Amino acid sequence: LSAGDIGIILVDNEAYIKKYTESEPLPAERDDYTAHDGTVYPKIVLVSLNPAYRNITVLTSQELTIIGKVLN
């Protein structure tokens, strides 16, 4: 998925249909997104387009699997 795409995504074996976004972690968050080898991963947030559901910030300790992209 590319940033802004709607996808079917598993986070720790829970399925969601949400908008995929990624950004550079803020300085205060940087340690949470840095691997043991020093690689800094993007901050991934799954954005709900329905206000009744919350957005999900995916942590590096969580398992993320992209099942597919939702097409129009």
All heavy atoms as TSV, in Angstrom:
chain	resi	resn	atom	element	x	y	z
A	1	LEU	N	N	0.836	-1.190	0.000
A	1	LEU	CA	C	0.000	0.000	0.000
A	1	LEU	C	C	0.874	1.244	0.000
A	1	LEU	O	O	1.953	1.248	0.584
A	1	LEU	CB	C	-0.865	0.059	1.264
A	1	LEU	CG	C	-2.024	-0.900	1.416
A	1	LEU	CD1	C	-2.724	-0.661	2.742
A	1	LEU	CD2	C	-2.997	-0.784	0.294
A	2	SER	N	N	0.360	2.260	-0.601
A	2	SER	CA	C	1.012	3.563	-0.533
A	2	SER	C	C	0.246	4.435	0.450
A	2	SER	O	O	-0.940	4.193	0.714
A	2	SER	CB	C	0.998	4.234	-1.912
A	2	SER	OG	O	1.725	3.474	-2.844
A	3	ALA	N	N	0.916	5.434	0.981
A	3	ALA	CA	C	0.249	6.351	1.914
A	3	ALA	C	C	-1.000	6.926	1.248
A	3	ALA	O	O	-0.964	7.342	0.089
A	3	ALA	CB	C	1.195	7.455	2.330
A	4	GLY	N	N	-2.108	6.891	1.971
A	4	GLY	CA	C	-3.377	7.407	1.472
A	4	GLY	C	C	-4.294	6.345	0.896
A	4	GLY	O	O	-5.480	6.589	0.700
A	5	ASP	N	N	-3.761	5.136	0.638
A	5	ASP	CA	C	-4.592	4.045	0.120
A	5	ASP	C	C	-5.469	3.468	1.224
A	5	ASP	O	O	-5.083	3.459	2.399
A	5	ASP	CB	C	-3.722	2.905	-0.432
A	5	ASP	CG	C	-3.043	3.234	-1.739
A	5	ASP	OD1	O	-3.461	4.198	-2.419
A	5	ASP	OD2	O	-2.077	2.523	-2.089
A	6	ILE	N	N	-6.624	2.949	0.831
A	6	ILE	CA	C	-7.489	2.210	1.742
A	6	ILE	C	C	-7.100	0.745	1.604
A	6	ILE	O	O	-6.992	0.223	0.489
A	6	ILE	CB	C	-8.982	2.383	1.390
A	6	ILE	CG1	C	-9.362	3.856	1.303
A	6	ILE	CG2	C	-9.864	1.626	2.377
A	6	ILE	CD1	C	-9.250	4.621	2.584
A	7	GLY	N	N	-6.881	0.080	2.733
A	7	GLY	CA	C	-6.439	-1.304	2.678
A	7	GLY	C	C	-7.131	-2.183	3.693
A	7	GLY	O	O	-7.760	-1.705	4.635
A	8	ILE	N	N	-7.008	-3.471	3.455
A	8	ILE	CA	C	-7.422	-4.479	4.425
A	8	ILE	C	C	-6.142	-4.894	5.123
A	8	ILE	O	O	-5.207	-5.390	4.489
A	8	ILE	CB	C	-8.092	-5.673	3.741
A	8	ILE	CG1	C	-9.311	-5.187	2.941
A	8	ILE	CG2	C	-8.496	-6.731	4.771
A	8	ILE	CD1	C	-9.871	-6.206	1.999
A	9	ILE	N	N	-6.083	-4.638	6.423
A	9	ILE	CA	C	-4.828	-4.731	7.162
A	9	ILE	C	C	-5.052	-5.504	8.453
A	9	ILE	O	O	-6.035	-5.265	9.167
A	9	ILE	CB	C	-4.308	-3.309	7.485
A	9	ILE	CG1	C	-4.134	-2.523	6.175
A	9	ILE	CG2	C	-3.020	-3.357	8.286
A	9	ILE	CD1	C	-4.118	-1.032	6.357
A	10	LEU	N	N	-4.140	-6.419	8.753
A	10	LEU	CA	C	-4.162	-7.131	10.030
A	10	LEU	C	C	-3.144	-6.494	10.965
A	10	LEU	O	O	-2.000	-6.261	10.584
A	10	LEU	CB	C	-3.769	-8.599	9.847
A	10	LEU	CG	C	-4.718	-9.524	9.099
A	10	LEU	CD1	C	-4.094	-10.911	8.990
A	10	LEU	CD2	C	-6.049	-9.611	9.788
A	11	VAL	N	N	-3.571	-6.228	12.188
A	11	VAL	CA	C	-2.667	-5.780	13.247
A	11	VAL	C	C	-2.844	-6.765	14.394
A	11	VAL	O	O	-3.937	-6.868	14.966
A	11	VAL	CB	C	-2.979	-4.343	13.717
A	11	VAL	CG1	C	-2.039	-3.940	14.845
A	11	VAL	CG2	C	-2.879	-3.369	12.558
A	12	ASP	N	N	-1.789	-7.508	14.685
A	12	ASP	CA	C	-1.858	-8.557	15.713
A	12	ASP	C	C	-3.073	-9.455	15.513
A	12	ASP	O	O	-3.837	-9.738	16.438
A	12	ASP	CB	C	-1.844	-7.948	17.117
A	12	ASP	CG	C	-0.510	-7.328	17.479
A	12	ASP	OD1	O	0.513	-7.682	16.854
A	12	ASP	OD2	O	-0.475	-6.478	18.383
A	13	ASN	N	N	-3.279	-9.880	14.263
A	13	ASN	CA	C	-4.347	-10.802	13.872
A	13	ASN	C	C	-5.761	-10.248	13.999
A	13	ASN	O	O	-6.728	-11.002	13.978
A	13	ASN	CB	C	-4.230	-12.138	14.618
A	13	ASN	CG	C	-3.008	-12.910	14.186
A	13	ASN	OD1	O	-2.706	-12.989	12.993
A	13	ASN	ND2	N	-2.276	-13.455	15.137
A	14	GLU	N	N	-5.908	-8.940	14.127
A	14	GLU	CA	C	-7.213	-8.274	14.078
A	14	GLU	C	C	-7.319	-7.563	12.737
A	14	GLU	O	O	-6.410	-6.812	12.362
A	14	GLU	CB	C	-7.356	-7.253	15.210
A	14	GLU	CG	C	-7.404	-7.854	16.597
A	14	GLU	CD	C	-8.720	-8.548	16.907
A	14	GLU	OE1	O	-9.769	-8.123	16.376
A	14	GLU	OE2	O	-8.682	-9.525	17.665
A	15	ALA	N	N	-8.413	-7.782	12.006
A	15	ALA	CA	C	-8.560	-7.222	10.664
A	15	ALA	C	C	-9.244	-5.855	10.697
A	15	ALA	O	O	-10.184	-5.637	11.460
A	15	ALA	CB	C	-9.361	-8.170	9.786
A	16	TYR	N	N	-8.751	-4.959	9.845
A	16	TYR	CA	C	-9.301	-3.605	9.731
A	16	TYR	C	C	-9.347	-3.211	8.262
A	16	TYR	O	O	-8.511	-3.650	7.469
A	16	TYR	CB	C	-8.422	-2.592	10.474
A	16	TYR	CG	C	-8.257	-2.889	11.936
A	16	TYR	CD1	C	-7.149	-3.587	12.398
A	16	TYR	CD2	C	-9.206	-2.471	12.859
A	16	TYR	CE1	C	-6.998	-3.872	13.751
A	16	TYR	CE2	C	-9.061	-2.751	14.214
A	16	TYR	CZ	C	-7.951	-3.451	14.640
A	16	TYR	OH	O	-7.806	-3.726	15.967
A	17	ILE	N	N	-10.292	-2.362	7.924
A	17	ILE	CA	C	-10.311	-1.682	6.633
A	17	ILE	C	C	-10.152	-0.206	6.959
A	17	ILE	O	O	-11.053	0.413	7.526
A	17	ILE	CB	C	-11.614	-1.940	5.857
A	17	ILE	CG1	C	-11.752	-3.431	5.579
A	17	ILE	CG2	C	-11.626	-1.127	4.560
A	17	ILE	CD1	C	-13.060	-3.815	4.921
A	18	LYS	N	N	-8.965	0.325	6.671
A	18	LYS	CA	C	-8.646	1.692	7.054
A	18	LYS	C	C	-7.709	2.333	6.034
A	18	LYS	O	O	-7.094	1.658	5.224
A	18	LYS	CB	C	-7.997	1.734	8.433
A	18	LYS	CG	C	-8.939	1.293	9.554
A	18	LYS	CD	C	-8.435	1.708	10.896
A	18	LYS	CE	C	-9.332	1.241	12.013
A	18	LYS	NZ	N	-10.434	2.120	12.292
A	19	LYS	N	N	-7.594	3.636	6.126
A	19	LYS	CA	C	-6.667	4.400	5.292
A	19	LYS	C	C	-5.268	4.272	5.890
A	19	LYS	O	O	-5.061	4.533	7.078
A	19	LYS	CB	C	-7.107	5.857	5.255
A	19	LYS	CG	C	-6.286	6.755	4.388
A	19	LYS	CD	C	-6.906	8.133	4.465
A	19	LYS	CE	C	-6.261	9.158	3.646
A	19	LYS	NZ	N	-6.939	10.451	3.814
A	20	TYR	N	N	-4.317	3.873	5.047
A	20	TYR	CA	C	-2.936	3.660	5.481
A	20	TYR	C	C	-2.169	4.972	5.356
A	20	TYR	O	O	-2.149	5.597	4.294
A	20	TYR	CB	C	-2.308	2.591	4.590
A	20	TYR	CG	C	-0.849	2.331	4.851
A	20	TYR	CD1	C	-0.454	1.413	5.801
A	20	TYR	CD2	C	0.133	3.004	4.134
A	20	TYR	CE1	C	0.885	1.160	6.026
A	20	TYR	CE2	C	1.470	2.757	4.356
A	20	TYR	CZ	C	1.839	1.841	5.304
A	20	TYR	OH	O	3.165	1.598	5.538
A	21	THR	N	N	-1.546	5.402	6.445
A	21	THR	CA	C	-0.692	6.594	6.406
A	21	THR	C	C	0.628	6.276	7.106
A	21	THR	O	O	0.691	5.431	7.992
A	21	THR	CB	C	-1.334	7.820	7.089
A	21	THR	OG1	O	-1.476	7.577	8.486
A	21	THR	CG2	C	-2.687	8.156	6.489
A	22	GLU	N	N	1.669	6.956	6.683
A	22	GLU	CA	C	2.960	6.825	7.372
A	22	GLU	C	C	3.649	8.177	7.377
A	22	GLU	O	O	3.448	8.996	6.487
A	22	GLU	CB	C	3.840	5.747	6.753
A	22	GLU	CG	C	4.157	5.905	5.308
A	22	GLU	CD	C	4.995	4.753	4.769
A	22	GLU	OE1	O	4.680	3.585	5.016
A	22	GLU	OE2	O	5.985	5.060	4.096
A	23	SER	N	N	4.424	8.398	8.427
A	23	SER	CA	C	5.139	9.661	8.577
A	23	SER	C	C	6.408	9.427	9.381
A	23	SER	O	O	6.593	8.370	9.992
A	23	SER	CB	C	4.261	10.704	9.276
A	23	SER	OG	O	3.939	10.273	10.582
A	24	GLU	N	N	7.258	10.420	9.374
A	24	GLU	CA	C	8.480	10.393	10.181
A	24	GLU	C	C	8.063	10.510	11.652
A	24	GLU	O	O	7.266	11.376	12.002
A	24	GLU	CB	C	9.369	11.571	9.790
A	24	GLU	CG	C	10.691	11.640	10.511
A	24	GLU	CD	C	11.680	10.605	10.014
A	24	GLU	OE1	O	11.548	10.123	8.883
A	24	GLU	OE2	O	12.596	10.287	10.792
A	25	PRO	N	N	8.570	9.630	12.525
A	25	PRO	CA	C	8.233	9.768	13.938
A	25	PRO	C	C	8.762	11.084	14.512
A	25	PRO	O	O	9.806	11.580	14.080
A	25	PRO	CB	C	8.908	8.579	14.612
A	25	PRO	CG	C	9.685	7.870	13.579
A	25	PRO	CD	C	9.452	8.516	12.267
A	26	LEU	N	N	8.038	11.639	15.447
A	26	LEU	CA	C	8.488	12.843	16.135
A	26	LEU	C	C	9.737	12.519	16.948
A	26	LEU	O	O	9.944	11.360	17.333
A	26	LEU	CB	C	7.390	13.366	17.057
A	26	LEU	CG	C	6.092	13.787	16.365
A	26	LEU	CD1	C	5.022	14.100	17.407
A	26	LEU	CD2	C	6.334	14.967	15.455
A	27	PRO	N	N	10.568	13.519	17.248
A	27	PRO	CA	C	11.787	13.242	18.028
A	27	PRO	C	C	11.508	12.482	19.331
A	27	PRO	O	O	12.260	11.578	19.683
A	27	PRO	CB	C	12.358	14.632	18.300
A	27	PRO	CG	C	11.908	15.444	17.127
A	27	PRO	CD	C	10.521	14.912	16.808
A	28	ALA	N	N	10.436	12.807	20.007
A	28	ALA	CA	C	10.120	12.130	21.278
A	28	ALA	C	C	9.701	10.674	21.056
A	28	ALA	O	O	9.772	9.867	21.980
A	28	ALA	CB	C	9.012	12.880	22.004
A	29	GLU	N	N	9.273	10.326	19.849
A	29	GLU	CA	C	8.822	8.963	19.527
A	29	GLU	C	C	9.902	8.134	18.845
A	29	GLU	O	O	9.729	6.935	18.649
A	29	GLU	CB	C	7.626	9.012	18.570
A	29	GLU	CG	C	6.453	9.794	19.054
A	29	GLU	CD	C	5.424	9.999	17.964
A	29	GLU	OE1	O	5.807	10.243	16.797
A	29	GLU	OE2	O	4.232	9.908	18.292
A	30	ARG	N	N	10.979	8.751	18.453
A	30	ARG	CA	C	11.987	8.124	17.593
A	30	ARG	C	C	12.494	6.787	18.142
A	30	ARG	O	O	12.650	5.826	17.394
A	30	ARG	CB	C	13.141	9.090	17.377
A	30	ARG	CG	C	14.033	8.719	16.234
A	30	ARG	CD	C	14.983	9.869	15.917
A	30	ARG	NE	N	15.929	9.491	14.918
A	30	ARG	CZ	C	15.724	9.593	13.609
A	30	ARG	NH1	N	14.603	10.086	13.176
A	30	ARG	NH2	N	16.639	9.212	12.743
A	31	ASP	N	N	12.722	6.689	19.439
A	31	ASP	CA	C	13.216	5.433	20.023
A	31	ASP	C	C	12.221	4.289	19.814
A	31	ASP	O	O	12.621	3.144	19.635
A	31	ASP	CB	C	13.501	5.593	21.512
A	31	ASP	CG	C	14.749	6.405	21.783
A	31	ASP	OD1	O	15.546	6.626	20.849
A	31	ASP	OD2	O	14.926	6.831	22.939
A	32	ASP	N	N	10.921	4.606	19.823
A	32	ASP	CA	C	9.891	3.580	19.634
A	32	ASP	C	C	9.894	3.005	18.226
A	32	ASP	O	O	9.359	1.929	17.990
A	32	ASP	CB	C	8.502	4.149	19.927
A	32	ASP	CG	C	8.324	4.551	21.376
A	32	ASP	OD1	O	9.004	3.969	22.251
A	32	ASP	OD2	O	7.505	5.451	21.639
A	33	TYR	N	N	10.475	3.718	17.266
A	33	TYR	CA	C	10.465	3.304	15.864
A	33	TYR	C	C	11.856	2.984	15.337
A	33	TYR	O	O	12.056	2.886	14.142
A	33	TYR	CB	C	9.798	4.393	15.008
A	33	TYR	CG	C	8.347	4.556	15.369
A	33	TYR	CD1	C	7.953	5.488	16.317
A	33	TYR	CD2	C	7.381	3.739	14.804
A	33	TYR	CE1	C	6.624	5.606	16.679
A	33	TYR	CE2	C	6.050	3.860	15.157
A	33	TYR	CZ	C	5.680	4.788	16.098
A	33	TYR	OH	O	4.358	4.901	16.463
A	34	THR	N	N	12.831	2.804	16.253
A	34	THR	CA	C	14.204	2.504	15.871
A	34	THR	C	C	14.518	1.042	16.187
A	34	THR	O	O	14.319	0.586	17.312
A	34	THR	CB	C	15.191	3.436	16.610
A	34	THR	OG1	O	14.851	4.791	16.305
A	34	THR	CG2	C	16.618	3.175	16.190
A	35	ALA	N	N	15.014	0.322	15.172
A	35	ALA	CA	C	15.385	-1.084	15.338
A	35	ALA	C	C	16.735	-1.190	16.035
A	35	ALA	O	O	17.460	-0.206	16.179
A	35	ALA	CB	C	15.428	-1.764	13.975
A	36	HIS	N	N	17.078	-2.413	16.406
A	36	HIS	CA	C	18.355	-2.658	17.087
A	36	HIS	C	C	19.552	-2.256	16.237
A	36	HIS	O	O	20.590	-1.871	16.764
A	36	HIS	CB	C	18.480	-4.134	17.480
A	36	HIS	CG	C	17.438	-4.580	18.451
A	36	HIS	ND1	N	17.372	-4.116	19.738
A	36	HIS	CD2	C	16.395	-5.422	18.302
A	36	HIS	CE1	C	16.342	-4.657	20.356
A	36	HIS	NE2	N	15.729	-5.460	19.500
A	37	ASP	N	N	19.397	-2.332	14.911
A	37	ASP	CA	C	20.511	-1.979	14.021
A	37	ASP	C	C	20.554	-0.485	13.690
A	37	ASP	O	O	21.374	-0.045	12.900
A	37	ASP	CB	C	20.461	-2.795	12.733
A	37	ASP	CG	C	19.246	-2.481	11.870
A	37	ASP	OD1	O	18.419	-1.631	12.253
A	37	ASP	OD2	O	19.114	-3.104	10.801
A	38	GLY	N	N	19.659	0.307	14.294
A	38	GLY	CA	C	19.651	1.746	14.075
A	38	GLY	C	C	18.699	2.224	12.990
A	38	GLY	O	O	18.544	3.420	12.781
A	39	THR	N	N	18.064	1.290	12.284
A	39	THR	CA	C	17.094	1.655	11.250
A	39	THR	C	C	15.884	2.318	11.898
A	39	THR	O	O	15.326	1.788	12.855
A	39	THR	CB	C	16.631	0.407	10.466
A	39	THR	OG1	O	17.760	-0.230	9.909
A	39	THR	CG2	C	15.642	0.783	9.375
A	40	VAL	N	N	15.501	3.472	11.373
A	40	VAL	CA	C	14.311	4.168	11.879
A	40	VAL	C	C	13.160	3.885	10.914
A	40	VAL	O	O	13.249	4.180	9.723
A	40	VAL	CB	C	14.543	5.687	11.999
A	40	VAL	CG1	C	13.287	6.391	12.486
A	40	VAL	CG2	C	15.710	5.969	12.943
A	41	TYR	N	N	12.101	3.306	11.443
A	41	TYR	CA	C	10.929	2.956	10.638
A	41	TYR	C	C	9.908	4.083	10.691
A	41	TYR	O	O	9.865	4.842	11.654
A	41	TYR	CB	C	10.307	1.653	11.147
A	41	TYR	CG	C	11.186	0.464	10.865
A	41	TYR	CD1	C	12.023	-0.047	11.847
A	41	TYR	CD2	C	11.198	-0.120	9.612
A	41	TYR	CE1	C	12.851	-1.128	11.587
A	41	TYR	CE2	C	12.030	-1.198	9.340
A	41	TYR	CZ	C	12.847	-1.697	10.328
A	41	TYR	OH	O	13.670	-2.754	10.052
A	42	PRO	N	N	9.063	4.186	9.664
A	42	PRO	CA	C	8.045	5.241	9.690
A	42	PRO	C	C	6.973	4.939	10.737
A	42	PRO	O	O	6.736	3.783	11.095
A	42	PRO	CB	C	7.444	5.195	8.281
A	42	PRO	CG	C	7.726	3.829	7.778
A	42	PRO	CD	C	9.005	3.397	8.434
A	43	LYS	N	N	6.345	5.983	11.194
A	43	LYS	CA	C	5.197	5.860	12.087
A	43	LYS	C	C	3.992	5.553	11.198
A	43	LYS	O	O	3.662	6.326	10.301
A	43	LYS	CB	C	4.986	7.160	12.855
A	43	LYS	CG	C	3.794	7.141	13.767
A	43	LYS	CD	C	3.667	8.468	14.498
A	43	LYS	CE	C	2.476	8.479	15.419
A	43	LYS	NZ	N	2.398	9.742	16.165
A	44	ILE	N	N	3.351	4.417	11.432
A	44	ILE	CA	C	2.195	4.006	10.637
A	44	ILE	C	C	0.935	4.234	11.458
A	44	ILE	O	O	0.832	3.774	12.591
A	44	ILE	CB	C	2.312	2.533	10.221
A	44	ILE	CG1	C	3.523	2.348	9.307
A	44	ILE	CG2	C	1.029	2.053	9.547
A	44	ILE	CD1	C	3.847	0.919	8.987
A	45	VAL	N	N	0.008	4.972	10.865
A	45	VAL	CA	C	-1.287	5.203	11.499
A	45	VAL	C	C	-2.357	4.749	10.515
A	45	VAL	O	O	-2.346	5.133	9.343
A	45	VAL	CB	C	-1.499	6.682	11.876
A	45	VAL	CG1	C	-2.884	6.895	12.490
A	45	VAL	CG2	C	-0.420	7.154	12.835
A	46	LEU	N	N	-3.265	3.914	10.992
A	46	LEU	CA	C	-4.403	3.465	10.211
A	46	LEU	C	C	-5.569	4.372	10.569
A	46	LEU	O	O	-6.027	4.383	11.710
A	46	LEU	CB	C	-4.720	2.003	10.512
A	46	LEU	CG	C	-3.537	1.041	10.331
A	46	LEU	CD1	C	-3.959	-0.375	10.709
A	46	LEU	CD2	C	-2.983	1.097	8.923
A	47	VAL	N	N	-6.010	5.155	9.609
A	47	VAL	CA	C	-7.001	6.198	9.845
A	47	VAL	C	C	-8.391	5.673	9.506
A	47	VAL	O	O	-8.620	5.149	8.410
A	47	VAL	CB	C	-6.679	7.452	9.004
A	47	VAL	CG1	C	-7.744	8.516	9.177
A	47	VAL	CG2	C	-5.304	7.995	9.379
A	48	SER	N	N	-9.301	5.834	10.451
A	48	SER	CA	C	-10.686	5.444	10.227
A	48	SER	C	C	-11.426	6.579	9.535
A	48	SER	O	O	-11.353	7.732	9.966
A	48	SER	CB	C	-11.360	5.114	11.559
A	48	SER	OG	O	-12.702	4.747	11.319
A	49	LEU	N	N	-12.134	6.261	8.468
A	49	LEU	CA	C	-12.947	7.260	7.791
A	49	LEU	C	C	-14.325	7.382	8.440
A	49	LEU	O	O	-15.072	8.300	8.139
A	49	LEU	CB	C	-13.080	6.908	6.309
A	49	LEU	CG	C	-11.754	6.829	5.560
A	49	LEU	CD1	C	-11.994	6.470	4.101
A	49	LEU	CD2	C	-10.969	8.116	5.673
A	50	ASN	N	N	-14.640	6.469	9.337
A	50	ASN	CA	C	-15.888	6.504	10.088
A	50	ASN	C	C	-15.582	7.060	11.478
A	50	ASN	O	O	-14.820	6.452	12.234
A	50	ASN	CB	C	-16.459	5.086	10.191
A	50	ASN	CG	C	-17.778	5.020	10.910
A	50	ASN	OD1	O	-18.112	5.893	11.708
A	50	ASN	ND2	N	-18.537	3.969	10.648
A	51	PRO	N	N	-16.160	8.198	11.852
A	51	PRO	CA	C	-15.837	8.807	13.146
A	51	PRO	C	C	-16.240	7.961	14.358
A	51	PRO	O	O	-15.798	8.227	15.472
A	51	PRO	CB	C	-16.588	10.136	13.127
A	51	PRO	CG	C	-17.623	10.001	12.064
A	51	PRO	CD	C	-17.116	8.988	11.085
A	52	ALA	N	N	-17.020	6.925	14.144
A	52	ALA	CA	C	-17.408	6.047	15.250
A	52	ALA	C	C	-16.274	5.118	15.675
A	52	ALA	O	O	-16.345	4.488	16.723
A	52	ALA	CB	C	-18.636	5.224	14.858
A	53	TYR	N	N	-15.221	5.024	14.840
A	53	TYR	CA	C	-14.090	4.138	15.124
A	53	TYR	C	C	-12.806	4.951	15.257
A	53	TYR	O	O	-12.623	5.961	14.594
A	53	TYR	CB	C	-13.924	3.095	14.012
A	53	TYR	CG	C	-15.092	2.150	13.943
A	53	TYR	CD1	C	-16.168	2.418	13.100
A	53	TYR	CD2	C	-15.138	1.010	14.730
A	53	TYR	CE1	C	-17.259	1.563	13.047
A	53	TYR	CE2	C	-16.217	0.155	14.682
A	53	TYR	CZ	C	-17.279	0.429	13.844
A	53	TYR	OH	O	-18.346	-0.412	13.798
A	54	ARG	N	N	-11.925	4.478	16.113
A	54	ARG	CA	C	-10.683	5.199	16.391
A	54	ARG	C	C	-9.609	4.882	15.364
A	54	ARG	O	O	-9.647	3.846	14.713
A	54	ARG	CB	C	-10.183	4.864	17.792
A	54	ARG	CG	C	-9.804	3.407	17.968
A	54	ARG	CD	C	-9.316	3.098	19.392
A	54	ARG	NE	N	-8.989	1.685	19.520
A	54	ARG	CZ	C	-7.846	1.141	19.164
A	54	ARG	NH1	N	-6.890	1.882	18.651
A	54	ARG	NH2	N	-7.630	-0.154	19.302
A	55	ASN	N	N	-8.651	5.788	15.256
A	55	ASN	CA	C	-7.452	5.543	14.463
A	55	ASN	C	C	-6.555	4.582	15.236
A	55	ASN	O	O	-6.626	4.514	16.468
A	55	ASN	CB	C	-6.701	6.844	14.195
A	55	ASN	CG	C	-7.509	7.804	13.340
A	55	ASN	OD1	O	-8.436	7.408	12.646
A	55	ASN	ND2	N	-7.155	9.066	13.397
A	56	ILE	N	N	-5.687	3.885	14.537
A	56	ILE	CA	C	-4.784	2.926	15.171
A	56	ILE	C	C	-3.349	3.282	14.802
A	56	ILE	O	O	-3.003	3.321	13.620
A	56	ILE	CB	C	-5.096	1.493	14.714
A	56	ILE	CG1	C	-6.521	1.113	15.132
A	56	ILE	CG2	C	-4.075	0.510	15.258
A	56	ILE	CD1	C	-7.014	-0.167	14.516
A	57	THR	N	N	-2.533	3.557	15.811
A	57	THR	CA	C	-1.102	3.744	15.604
A	57	THR	C	C	-0.438	2.387	15.785
A	57	THR	O	O	-0.596	1.753	16.827
A	57	THR	CB	C	-0.525	4.765	16.600
A	57	THR	OG1	O	-1.189	6.014	16.415
A	57	THR	CG2	C	0.963	4.953	16.399
A	58	VAL	N	N	0.281	1.938	14.758
A	58	VAL	CA	C	0.918	0.628	14.787
A	58	VAL	C	C	2.324	0.791	15.350
A	58	VAL	O	O	3.129	1.560	14.824
A	58	VAL	CB	C	0.973	0.004	13.377
A	58	VAL	CG1	C	1.611	-1.371	13.437
A	58	VAL	CG2	C	-0.420	-0.076	12.776
A	59	LEU	N	N	2.615	0.074	16.417
A	59	LEU	CA	C	3.937	0.108	17.038
A	59	LEU	C	C	4.833	-0.951	16.405
A	59	LEU	O	O	4.335	-1.945	15.850
A	59	LEU	CB	C	3.814	-0.134	18.538
A	59	LEU	CG	C	2.907	0.831	19.298
A	59	LEU	CD1	C	2.771	0.409	20.749
A	59	LEU	CD2	C	3.422	2.249	19.180
A	60	THR	N	N	6.136	-0.754	16.490
A	60	THR	CA	C	7.068	-1.724	15.904
A	60	THR	C	C	6.971	-3.081	16.595
A	60	THR	O	O	7.355	-4.090	16.023
A	60	THR	CB	C	8.518	-1.210	15.949
A	60	THR	OG1	O	8.857	-0.896	17.302
A	60	THR	CG2	C	8.693	0.005	15.074
A	61	SER	N	N	6.457	-3.122	17.815
A	61	SER	CA	C	6.304	-4.391	18.528
A	61	SER	C	C	5.077	-5.173	18.054
A	61	SER	O	O	4.897	-6.324	18.438
A	61	SER	CB	C	6.200	-4.134	20.031
A	61	SER	OG	O	5.063	-3.335	20.310
A	62	GLN	N	N	4.236	-4.567	17.226
A	62	GLN	CA	C	3.039	-5.229	16.738
A	62	GLN	C	C	3.284	-5.849	15.366
A	62	GLN	O	O	4.107	-5.375	14.585
A	62	GLN	CB	C	1.875	-4.235	16.639
A	62	GLN	CG	C	1.425	-3.735	17.998
A	62	GLN	CD	C	0.313	-2.722	17.865
A	62	GLN	OE1	O	0.532	-1.646	17.333
A	62	GLN	NE2	N	-0.860	-3.085	18.340
A	63	GLU	N	N	2.530	-6.902	15.081
A	63	GLU	CA	C	2.632	-7.560	13.786
A	63	GLU	C	C	1.654	-6.911	12.813
A	63	GLU	O	O	0.458	-6.826	13.087
A	63	GLU	CB	C	2.311	-9.046	13.923
A	63	GLU	CG	C	2.494	-9.809	12.652
A	63	GLU	CD	C	2.241	-11.308	12.821
A	63	GLU	OE1	O	2.270	-11.787	13.955
A	63	GLU	OE2	O	1.994	-11.937	11.803
A	64	LEU	N	N	2.165	-6.435	11.701
A	64	LEU	CA	C	1.358	-5.760	10.678
A	64	LEU	C	C	1.415	-6.597	9.398
A	64	LEU	O	O	2.499	-6.926	8.921
A	64	LEU	CB	C	1.919	-4.364	10.391
A	64	LEU	CG	C	1.265	-3.607	9.238
A	64	LEU	CD1	C	-0.038	-2.981	9.715
A	64	LEU	CD2	C	2.189	-2.555	8.703
A	65	THR	N	N	0.246	-6.940	8.873
A	65	THR	CA	C	0.157	-7.664	7.606
A	65	THR	C	C	-0.839	-6.938	6.707
A	65	THR	O	O	-1.966	-6.686	7.119
A	65	THR	CB	C	-0.326	-9.111	7.838
A	65	THR	OG1	O	0.524	-9.754	8.771
A	65	THR	CG2	C	-0.338	-9.896	6.535
A	66	ILE	N	N	-0.409	-6.611	5.506
A	66	ILE	CA	C	-1.303	-5.977	4.543
A	66	ILE	C	C	-1.899	-7.079	3.674
A	66	ILE	O	O	-1.169	-7.802	2.982
A	66	ILE	CB	C	-0.552	-4.930	3.699
A	66	ILE	CG1	C	-0.066	-3.809	4.627
A	66	ILE	CG2	C	-1.445	-4.392	2.592
A	66	ILE	CD1	C	0.855	-2.825	3.994
A	67	ILE	N	N	-3.218	-7.221	3.741
A	67	ILE	CA	C	-3.911	-8.245	2.961
A	67	ILE	C	C	-4.121	-7.768	1.527
A	67	ILE	O	O	-3.925	-8.500	0.587
A	67	ILE	CB	C	-5.280	-8.580	3.611
A	67	ILE	CG1	C	-5.087	-9.070	5.044
A	67	ILE	CG2	C	-6.039	-9.601	2.778
A	67	ILE	CD1	C	-4.255	-10.323	5.187
A	68	GLY	N	N	-4.519	-6.502	1.378
A	68	GLY	CA	C	-4.722	-5.995	0.032
A	68	GLY	C	C	-5.247	-4.580	0.031
A	68	GLY	O	O	-5.565	-4.010	1.076
A	69	LYS	N	N	-5.319	-4.034	-1.162
A	69	LYS	CA	C	-5.795	-2.658	-1.370
A	69	LYS	C	C	-7.265	-2.706	-1.773
A	69	LYS	O	O	-7.670	-3.528	-2.590
A	69	LYS	CB	C	-4.953	-2.006	-2.476
A	69	LYS	CG	C	-5.327	-0.593	-2.816
A	69	LYS	CD	C	-4.395	-0.065	-3.895
A	69	LYS	CE	C	-4.801	1.308	-4.346
A	69	LYS	NZ	N	-3.872	1.831	-5.362
A	70	VAL	N	N	-8.059	-1.807	-1.206
A	70	VAL	CA	C	-9.470	-1.682	-1.576
A	70	VAL	C	C	-9.539	-0.841	-2.841
A	70	VAL	O	O	-8.992	0.263	-2.893
A	70	VAL	CB	C	-10.292	-1.047	-0.433
A	70	VAL	CG1	C	-11.727	-0.813	-0.874
A	70	VAL	CG2	C	-10.234	-1.918	0.816
A	71	LEU	N	N	-10.171	-1.384	-3.858
A	71	LEU	CA	C	-10.301	-0.691	-5.139
A	71	LEU	C	C	-11.668	-0.041	-5.241
A	71	LEU	O	O	-12.626	-0.487	-4.644
A	71	LEU	CB	C	-10.106	-1.681	-6.292
A	71	LEU	CG	C	-8.784	-2.433	-6.287
A	71	LEU	CD1	C	-8.765	-3.455	-7.415
A	71	LEU	CD2	C	-7.604	-1.492	-6.398
A	72	ASN	N	N	-11.745	0.998	-6.046
A	72	ASN	CA	C	-13.023	1.699	-6.226
A	72	ASN	C	C	-14.006	0.845	-6.956
A	72	ASN	O	O	-13.872	0.212	-7.866
A	72	ASN	CB	C	-12.831	3.012	-6.987
A	72	ASN	CG	C	-12.029	3.994	-6.155
A	72	ASN	OD1	O	-11.790	3.767	-4.985
A	72	ASN	ND2	N	-11.617	5.077	-6.769
